[in-house]
């Protein structure tokens, strides 16, 4: 893959993301910058649904998250995770379930995602150039489509809590990981 320059920081909204720029070696892998995009329902649509607050009593519609939780016992919990910084070394997907995430304290956070191609192929891996990063505002939740590759929640603070809806055994029986350092020799550094 040939490196392509990233757009300047003043690029117009909706500009297509560019391939990462390779800069330095980190633990044997090249580090490349991936620009964090603002979250919009349209930009996030290939990966899932953005869920903003609605008035009570609003009828169900196609803009609501379409959850797939029928293959096990749904698990809704608050997960406390340590700050992992803004570098992505691996990306994961769950092929049997959707997953919904939101910040407990209303803090912004970041997630890297890639489309859910070849969901039924257990050997499939995301293309490096398909990975995008979004800043998730603290006042919304996101639902990841079945098979969407993801890394995060990512944030700079020491630790934070997140609401998480998946299946009770998702991280045991439905956890497929692509190590970017091994597959592509790359670490993605998420930058504004």
Residue, then its C-alpha position, 0 to 999 in steps of 0.5 A: x500500500x502506498x501512503x497517501x497524504x491526509x487532508x489538511x486540518x481545514x478540509x471541508x466537512x464530508x471530505x473522504x478520509x485519506x489513507x494513513x501517513x506512515x511516520x515512524x516505527x513503534x515496536x517493529x510496526x510503522x505508526x500512521x496517523x488516522x484523522x478523527x472525524x466528527x460523528x454524524x448519522x450519515x457518516x456512521x451509517x456503514x458501521x451502525x446507528x447513532x442514537x440521540x435523545x428522543x422525546x418520550x413516546x416517539x414511535x419506533x422508526x427506521x432511524x432507531x437502532x435495529x438490535x440483533x440479540x436473539x442468539x443468547x441472553x442480552x447483557x446490559x452493564x456498565x463497564x469500567x475500562x482504563x484509558x488506552x490512549x489514541x493508538x490502535x494496534x488491533x480491531x475486533x468484531x462480533x459476528x452474531x450480535x449488535x453492540x450498543x455503547x454510550x458514555x456513563x458520564x457524558x464524556x466524549x470518546x473515540x472509536x475506530x471502526x471498519x465496515x462489516x464485510x464478509x460477516x459469515x467468513x471467519x477468516x475475513x479481516x478489515x482492509x486498512x484503508x477502510x478503517x475510520x475513526x469517530x469522536x462520539x459526543x457524550x450525549x449520544x449512544x452508538x449501535x454497531x452493526x453485526x460484524x462491524x470491526x471496532x477498537x474502543x472506547x478510546x480516550x485520554x483520561x485514566x479510566x471511564x465507564x460506559x454502558x454496554x449492550x451485547x450478549x452475555x457470552x459475546x467476549x467469550x464465543x464471538x470475539x474475532x480480532x485482527x492484529x494490525x501490527x501483525x497483519x499490516x505492520x501498522x499502529x494507527x495513531x488517532x489524531x484530530 
